[in-house]
Amino acid sequence: MMKYTDRNDITSDTKAEYDAINAIYSRIKQKRKFVDTTDLMVQINTIINDYVEVESNNTDDKKESKQFDISSIDFDMLRREFSSIKKKNLVMNDLEELIRQKLDKLLFTNPNRVDYYERYQSIIEAYNSEQNRATIEKTFMDLMNLANNLDNEEKRYVREGFSSDEELSLYDMLFREDLSKSDIEKIKAVAIDMLKRIKEKGAELDHWTDKQETRAEVDNLIRDILWIEMPECYDQISLSGYRDKIYTHVYTRYSGSARVSF
């Protein structure tokens, strides 16, 4: 309500209290950027070490702060440690910012990952509805689990045998649950070949999205690859749907000049 009062109505004590609350609020809302989960875990570990001490089994030893193995997170231990942290909101803001950055990157590369975004939204909505201590701690653990899942998703293209996340994106668009092992291997090969040929075509057609005829060349290339290389279990009607889906993705992901986008 400060903005609705006259300067002469505010005492120096009230002004000092207002400035203090404002400073605290600004600090709580401060965002810090992290490159990956490892950076964030190091920061979380530092904060925890400032406020948590764990006694050694050897009574002759000095008390040492607990260190996290950031390559293999023990979530039960992290939950116990987090309950003792005084700066919960700072850690929450950092973790939320990290996840949003990861989601932006993952969704841009592969729109099929929208379920991760929906999961993030539901966590934040639950958190905003009631921010008591138990809710904050549960939200933190939910976000940590989501961050861990996003890390695994970022590396999935390696487990699937691809050389890039871009290849995995096209594969995910073509994948069906009823495929045989041989069909899966075939569509993996289609995804790899399609990405390679789309990039080659994009290198030939600078700013290919600017003209109807160059857009048609890319669209027809996708059509031809699907019709010729896809397994027989994909009928022409379904292939038409996949063609539209992939073209929309390619148009969004690889628009602009070859030098910039490819």
Salt bridges, closest charged atoms under 4 A:
ASP19 OD2 - LYS15 NZ 2.93
GLU55 OE2 - LYS63 NZ 3.77
ASP76 OD1 - ARG79 NH1 3.14
ASP94 OD2 - ARG32 NH2 2.59
GLU97 OE2 - LYS33 NZ 3.49
GLU97 OE1 - ARG100 NH2 3.01
GLU137 OE2 - ARG133 NE 2.98
ASP142 OD2 - LYS138 NZ 2.78
ASP151 OD1 - LYS102 NZ 2.85
GLU153 OE2 - ARG113 NE 2.67
GLU153 OE1 - ARG156 NE 3.02
GLU154 OE1 - LYS102 NZ 2.91
GLU154 OE2 - LYS105 NZ 3.85
GLU160 OE2 - ARG156 NH1 3.87
GLU160 OE1 - LYS188 NZ 3.20
ASP165 OD1 - ARG113 NH2 2.67
GLU166 OE1 - LYS199 NZ 3.02
GLU166 OE2 - ARG253 NH2 3.93
ASP172 OD2 - ARG156 NH2 2.57
ASP178 OD1 - ARG176 NE 3.03
ASP193 OD2 - ARG197 NH1 3.33
GLU200 OE2 - LYS196 NZ 2.74
GLU204 OE1 - LYS201 NZ 3.62
ASP206 OD2 - ARG259 NH2 4.00
ASP210 OD2 - HIS207 ND1 3.86
GLU217 OE1 - LYS201 NZ 3.49
ASP219 OD2 - ARG243 NH2 3.06
ASP224 OD1 - ARG223 NH2 2.97
GLU229 OE2 - ARG197 NH1 3.31
